[in-house]
Amino acid sequence: MLHRGLTYAAAWKETKLALHRGGTAQPVGGRLLGRPRLHWWREILTIAVFYELYSLARNTQGSGSTSPTHAFRNARVVIKLERAVGLYHEESIQKLFLAARPLIKALNVYYGTAHFVVTAGVLMWLYVRHPDRYPRWRWSLACTTLLGLVGFVAFPLMPPRLISREFDVGSYQDTLHTIGGLWNFEDGAIAKLSNQYAAMPSLHFAWSLWVCLALWPRLRSSWGRALALAHPVITLVAIIATANHYWLDAVGGAVTLLGGWLLGGLLCTWAVSRVTSRPRHVPPEAEPVRGGERGLPVGPVSPDSRPATVEAGPGPPREEAPSERPEQGRPLV
């Protein structure tokens, strides 16, 4: 039976180990456990649903409907907290990077592309190469995004790049506007799609951590793990140097990912329990799936299940009479 707290990946792993060792794969919850059934059209539908949820959150509490005064009031709260713990150095860090304009432009491109491209690529890689792990990581990413949307609605935050000297808390540059990248927030299409006060938590950092954690246990080479670890580090540098986020936004992103992982695990377990509790039972006459070599039974052979023997010499094969069969328990020769 499948334990309530057992994930699909763990249950499928136990099934594969039983088959590999020559054992019998017993029905789990009334049915034989196999790989999760994944459908590309359902994954695309999921993405479309999440986009609609984001659009709803953006239109109701986005930069178009939230006053700058409200967003700056929340920014003052974040800045006050960072000053209390000695973290408010975003302005100094940006000035340090502004001396290298090509580097800032590269960070702008990385900020605008890697957030989607790398995350989507890893999600597709899990779908193709690790379908048994894919549902848990998909649910975790989805729940992380949903929790992030809750943060955007509940706490609209003015990012540092929108703070000028008149606010008396620092002066930043909107590097996408002054230095450039692939796009900037003032473009017509981007301005309609973006919520410029969606800063807490930083989903850029949350998704980059998700990528690293999803790849790390499945990578064996040191350079592969180095690249996986570099992604959240570069993302953190990018969101601070381009003044798109505060340090506490990144902390909020990490906390959001933790909450998304826990909530995603609960949803994944619930989904597995629904699959394994369906009233579909293996018929009594059906033989269980056995491991070992293909086509050969594993374990002791019952005397009644021996195939017919063939006598030497000409003539057709003759089946043994019941009286010629050995008694129960006598070894076969």
Secondary structure by P-SEA (a helix, b strand, c coil): cccccccaaaaaaaaaaaaaaccccccccccccccccccaaaaaaaaaaaaaaaaaaaaacccccccaaaaaaaaaaaaaaaaaacccaaaaaaaaacccaaaaaaaaaaaaccccaaaaaaaaaaacccccaaaaaaaaaaaaaaaaaaaaaacccccccccccccccbbbbccccccccccccccaaaaaacccccccccaaaaaaaaaaaacccccccaaaaaaaaaaaaaaaaaaaaaccccaaaaaaaaaaaaaaaaaaaaaaaaaaaaaaacccccccccccccccccccccccccccccccccccccccccccccccccccccccc
